[in-house]
């Protein structure tokens, strides 16, 4: 399906029915589902051959929506206000007990607001999506829809947003005692974040 009104409507229906979708983001093609649906989350682990001990990140429509499930202190608020929407994932304290169960996490969640019209149109309708790269664990992530189609199986719908022009995956950070810890290097450097 193309990433137009019809494609988004169909993708949202499938998410609501517990399906798994592949969709474009501002960094790479992602695979996702309703994060509150444990069966759908497990299906993505199977599709990606990913170890169940590695939790999935969440994409949110906005910082305000993200605040419904995670705790932001003043410092993390300042950082995301500068870099969201965009390729910055931040690990925060998860406050939503239902998500802890469905995502099989104890107390932390990696979350970001992507800067891509198609992804935001999807998130506008469903607030949150599991948002992990659409690839088999250990393989390279895809910015090319044809490549992604060739490598992935067992999903329910592919939302085609064309080629993604991005420098890299999102940078993942965690803040401990007002210090920024880089968990994964990506599009945004530590210097850029510290330069706030």
C-alpha positions in Angstrom: 0.0 0.0 0.0 1.2 3.5 -0.7 1.5 5.9 2.2 -1.6 7.9 1.4 -5.0 8.3 3.2 -6.2 4.9 2.1 -3.0 3.2 3.0 -2.9 4.7 6.4 -6.6 3.9 7.1 -5.9 0.2 6.1 -2.7 0.1 8.2 -4.5 1.5 11.3 -7.3 -1.1 10.8 -4.7 -3.9 10.7 -2.9 -2.5 13.8 -6.3 -2.4 15.7 -6.9 -6.0 14.7 -3.6 -7.1 16.2 -1.7 -7.1 12.9 1.9 -6.3 12.1 2.9 -3.5 9.7 6.1 -2.4 7.9 6.3 1.4 7.5 8.7 4.1 6.6 10.3 6.3 9.3 12.7 9.2 9.1 15.7 6.9 9.6 14.9 3.4 8.2 11.9 1.1 7.4 10.3 0.0 10.7 8.2 -2.9 11.7 5.5 -2.3 14.3 2.2 -3.2 16.0 0.0 -2.0 18.8 2.4 -2.1 21.8 -0.4 -3.1 24.1 -1.1 -6.3 22.2 1.2 -9.0 23.7 0.5 -11.5 20.8 1.5 -8.9 18.2 4.6 -8.0 20.0 5.6 -11.7 20.2 5.0 -12.0 16.5 7.5 -9.3 15.8 10.1 -11.1 17.9 9.5 -14.2 15.7 9.6 -12.3 12.4 12.9 -10.6 13.4 14.4 -13.7 15.1 15.1 -11.3 18.0 16.0 -12.4 21.5 13.0 -11.9 23.8 15.3 -10.3 26.4 15.9 -7.2 24.1 12.9 -4.9 24.5 11.4 -3.0 21.6 11.4 0.8 21.4 8.2 2.7 21.1 7.3 5.5 18.6 4.9 8.2 19.9 2.9 10.9 18.2 4.2 13.7 20.4 6.0 14.5 23.6 2.6 15.1 25.3 1.5 11.6 24.3 4.8 10.1 25.4 4.3 11.7 28.8 1.3 9.5 29.3 3.5 6.4 29.5 6.9 7.6 30.6 8.4 10.0 33.2 10.3 13.0 31.9 12.4 15.1 34.2 13.2 18.7 33.4 16.5 17.8 31.6 15.0 15.1 29.4 12.1 17.4 28.6 14.6 20.1 27.4 16.4 17.6 25.3 13.4 16.2 23.5 11.9 19.6 23.0 15.0 20.4 21.0 15.3 17.1 19.0 11.8 15.8 18.6 10.4 15.0 16.1 13.7 13.5 15.0 16.3 10.7 15.2 16.7 10.8 19.0 15.5 7.9 21.1 15.6 8.4 24.9 15.4 5.7 27.6 13.0 6.7 30.3 11.2 5.3 33.3 8.0 3.5 32.1 4.9 4.5 34.1 2.3 2.4 32.2 1.7 -0.9 34.0 -0.1 -2.4 31.0 2.9 -1.8 28.7 5.2 -3.4 31.2 3.2 -6.6 30.7 2.7 -6.5 26.9 6.3 -5.5 26.2 7.8 -7.7 28.9 9.8 -4.8 30.4 10.5 -4.0 34.0 10.8 -0.3 34.4 12.3 1.4 31.4 11.2 2.2 27.8 13.1 3.6 24.8 10.9 6.1 23.1 11.0 8.7 20.3 8.8 10.9 18.0 9.9 10.4 14.4 10.1 13.2 11.9 8.3 11.6 9.0 4.9 12.6 7.7 3.8 9.0 7.0 4.8 7.7 10.4 3.2 10.7 12.1 0.0 10.2 10.2 -0.1 6.7 11.5 0.7 7.7 15.0 -1.9 10.4 14.9 -4.5 7.6 14.7 -3.0 5.2 17.2 -0.7 7.3 19.5 1.9 4.6 19.9 3.6 1.9 17.8 6.3 -0.6 18.5 8.9 0.9 16.2 11.9 -1.3 15.6 13.9 -1.7 12.3 12.4 -4.0 9.7 15.2 -6.5 9.4 16.2 -9.9 10.8 18.3 -9.3 14.0 21.9 -8.9 13.2 21.3 -7.8 9.6 21.5 -4.3 8.2 18.4 -2.1 8.4 16.8 -0.9 5.2 16.1 2.5 3.6 15.0 0.9 0.3 11.4 -0.5 0.2 12.2 -3.2 -2.4 15.1 -4.5 -0.4 12.9 -4.5 2.7 10.1 -6.4 0.9 12.6 -9.0 -0.2 14.1 -9.6 3.3 10.9 -9.6 5.5 8.1 -12.1 5.8 5.0 -12.9 7.8 3.9 -9.3 8.3 0.3 -8.1 7.4 0.8 -4.9 5.4 3.7 -3.0 3.9 3.2 0.8 3.8 5.5 2.1 1.0 7.0 5.5 1.5 9.6 5.2 -1.2 13.4 5.5 -0.6 14.3 6.9 2.8 17.2 9.4 2.7 18.7 9.3 6.2 22.3 9.5 7.5 21.9 6.8 10.1 19.6 5.2 12.7 18.5 7.2 15.6 20.9 8.0 18.5 19.8 6.3 21.7 20.5 8.0 25.0 19.9 7.5 28.6 20.2 10.2 31.3 21.7 9.3 34.6 22.3 12.0 37.3 22.1 14.8 34.6 24.7 13.0 32.5 24.0 11.8 29.0 25.0 8.2 28.3 25.1 7.3 24.6 23.6 3.7 24.2 23.8 3.7 20.4 25.6 6.2 18.2 23.3 7.6 15.4 22.3 10.7 13.5 22.7 13.1 16.4 26.1 13.4 18.1 26.6 13.7 21.9 28.2 17.2 21.1 25.0 18.4 19.5 22.9 17.2 22.5 25.3 18.8 25.0 25.3 22.0 22.9 21.8 22.8 24.1 
